[in-house]
Amino acid sequence: MAIGPVGPDPSLDPTAPQATFSSDFIHSSGGAIDLSRFERGNITLAGIYRPSVLVNGEPIPGMRDVVFRQVADSESAQPCFDRSTLLRFGLDIEKLQARTAADASIRLLGDTAFCGHLEQYVPGATVDFDDGDQILRVTLPQAFLRTRARGYVSPEFWEDGEQAAMLNYNANTFQVRRDGKRSTDSYVSLNAGANLGGWRLRQAGSLSLRDGSSRWRNNQVYAQHDLTDARAQLTVGEMYTNGEILDSVRVRGIGIVSDQRMLPASQRGYAPVIRGVADSNAQVTIRQNGYVIHSTTVAPGAFEIDDLYPTGYGSDLEVTITEADGRTKIILVPYTAVPQMLREGTTRFGVWAGQVDEARVADTPFIFQGTVQHGITANSTLYAGVTASNSYVSSLVGAAINLPFGAIALDVTGSRAAFRRDGVRRGVSTRLRYSRSLVSTGTNFGLAAQRFSTRDYLGVTDASRLRSRLRRGLAGESAGGERSRFDANIGQSIASGRLSLTGSLVDFWGDRQRRVDYTLAYGSSWRSFSYNISVQRSRLGDMDGLRATYARHGATDTTVFVSFSVPLGGSPSSPNLGVSYNRGSANDATAQARLNGKWAGNDDLTYTVAAGRSKAPSSASVTTGNASVAYRGYAGTYRAGISRNSSGGTQYSMVATGAIVAHGDGVTLAQELGETNAIIHAPGAAGAGIESQSGVHLDRRGNAVVRSLLPYQINTIAIDPRGASHDVQLESTSETVVPRAGAFARLDYRTSVAESLLIHATRPDGEPLPFGASVLDAAGQTVGVVGQGSKIFARGALAGSKLTVSWGEGEAGSCRVTIPETLDGLETHGMHRAIRASCVMGSSSVAMKKAA
């Protein structure tokens, strides 16, 4: 950017001391002590900096280099801004010009950059630079800012990231040895992909190995790209329709689906619009369950708050309006939601077209599916959907409403399927969903009742399966079958714990038995002791290859499960003891005790030791013991285990998960990836860790991969220098990025690598050097200062150099220290390489010896 002319103020003496210190309070036998370097505070020098930029407390993504220049009336250099930078900060130029047009003292913003004195262009603005933490804080009056929702990040900051290739793997092997026989099962899940020009190419598959035989299954292949203007994702390949409104179907084709993650965080999901009237400049405070979730000030008159963050699917909102004279008004706003609800004025859509790609369907008929949702008012949402396939069509219309007694969604689906050998089947399905949370009793529950009104209602997958059966001359009555369904999810707070019930009740057409599945559980804790009790009803089955088949038609089992856990000690690294017992309705029972913890207090190395006893009704009791150890490192997670039982069987298992990422700076091993990731590049900082990323550190090339970033949001990633060489200096340890979904965002950290050395230097007679004396290299650059105990910590190109220690005028006020030709092999003092040396007057060299 172009920098406007600036110049120093002649009336300001930059050398004048701000404070003076007396050396009488420092006891030193090293002669005169020079404290002049401490007479002035930390002065920001002119140059290019790379600080974190906060505007009104919010980080600004994409800010890299900030130019600082010396300006009048300021001893520290000031940052330079231009029009585009202030627009990036959210400044509304039209508002600024409209409100300041009558004030001749306010300068107009032009295209030329200006340095410092931001308040002369934006009244009330302030700038503060923290040189130590490298944070530039800017405040701009709210009246001059563009109106936008909280959490908004402009699409111009969304980054496609690095072009990269990746391979995510999850491999495990399980071997059983018994009676001299050995059986081995292995499984490898692979997720490969590449990011090219904004496209994310992904392929997922799995390899199964069993006693010498192998089977590869390709699960999914697709390419994805953002449609920024539509706030949607384009997917080409194999995918699933989302199932939020219509039945989810696996499709091979193309899909365009809204992605709410592209919206500001305060506009995602559902939250009601708060409307009211203030008599004066008032404060509006919004509470939920007694907690403040939002607070703001409003001008006199009607106000509207439409950027609340979603806070779950229940609990009414209490809105308090506090007037300037202290009067308060309280409004109760019902807030309950079901998944179909959207904010007022918000629209979501999904369109898919291609071939049905279901394993249960032998044919691959064409399918089109489309859905749309729109928030009509603050408390109501309409939605609709349509599915079309070979001689099949279904359509759905519905509405979701937020009422004082809960949220309700009601929709009706009609289907028509035509078959050459079975005529036309028409049916209707009605679905009702209800959700409510009662704060006063600590109860929340969601109910979904669905009833197929006619026997001939068919979903698109059921219709495709029936068509395949009829073509093969088989009976068609087995398709479909559900007559009605009732699902419930209820939670109740009791004492310090919580009781929960989840279950479903399904009736079928014909002579099939009613199906009932449920889980009733209670969990609580007392101090560090926690326990859980549950009763679960489930259907029995066994595994045959890759398909589950039920052992007996309609067979069920009811299991009672009890467990507790308690740490064996008060420190965070103390091991944890857990005991569990479960008993089934067939009188089979299992009891187990488990001890797990961290190995030597290392968070990345854990162990588990367990012993158990099981008893089946028609067999003897079996005692089992097992042990496992797991390690989480920068290149992945690895776990090995062994188990042996009293019947003579031994089991071995090994698991490895991780990833390999190829990018512009090489190939990096990483932990298992998330959808969105970042590539860290800090040359020379090998061994440094990443904050909030257990086990992750920079490899020998200074690269690392950080997983599971939040797409379309500001992510801050900080490097922990511990573990890196003491010869490397990071100019910045924290960077921000706003990645697109699926991106490999790139973050470059500037580093400088220079030798560091701790020198215990004294005069030839053993007397210490003057405290505060400057240490200069051959070019006259300061590389250190004499500290307490006549110790110098120096950085730079030190090997073989001669350093000058200066504390006064002429040769009488200086001496020289000669550094060895190589620093390799020196012993360390604390964390640094160290030497002892004599500092001699004049230019003669002196002998050295390694530190003891």
Buried (B, 14 or more C-beta within 10 A) or exposed (E): EEEEEBEEEEEEEEEEEEEEBEBEEEEBEBBBBBBEEEEBEEEBEBEEBBBBBBBEEBBBBBBEEBBBBBBBEBBBBBBBBBBEBBBBBBBBBEBBEEBBEEEEEBEEBEEEBBBBBBEEBBBEBEBEBBBEEBBBBBBBBEEBBBEBEBBBBBEEBBBBBBBBBBBBBBBBBBBBBEEEEEEBBBBBBBBBBBBEEBBBBBBBBBBBBEEEEEEEEEEBBBBBBBBBEBBBBBBBBBBBBBEBBBBEBBBBBBBBBBBBBBBBBBBBBBBBBBBBEBEBEBBBBBBBBEEEBBEBEBEEEEBEBBBBBBBBBBBBBBBBBBBEEEEEBEBEBBBBBBBBBBBBEBEBBBBBBBBBBBEEBEEBBEBBBBBBBBBBEBBBBBBBBBBBBBBBBBBBBBBBBBEEEBBBBBBEBBBBBBBEEBEEBEBBBBBBBBBBBBBEEBBBBBBBBBBBBBBBBBBBBBBBBBBBBBEEEEEBEEBBBBBBBBBBBBBBEEEEBBBBBBBBBBBBBEEBEEBEBBBBBBBBBEEEEBBBBBBBBEBEEEEEEEEEEEEEEEEBBEBBBBBBBBBEEEEEEBBBBBBBBBBBEBEBBBBBBBBBBBBEEEEBBBBBBBBBBBBBEEEEEBEBEBBBBBBBBBBBBBBBBEBBBEEEBEBBBBBBBBBBBBBEBEEBBBBBBBBBBBBBBBBBBBBBBBEEBEBBBBBEBBBBBBBBBBBBBBBEBBBBBEEBBBBBBBEBBBBBBBBBBBBBBBBBBBBEEBBBBBBBBBBEEEEBBBBBBBBBBEEEEEBBBBBEEBBBBBBBEBEEBBBBBBBEEEEEBBBBBBBBEEBEEBEEBEEBBBBBBBBBEEEEEBEBEEBE
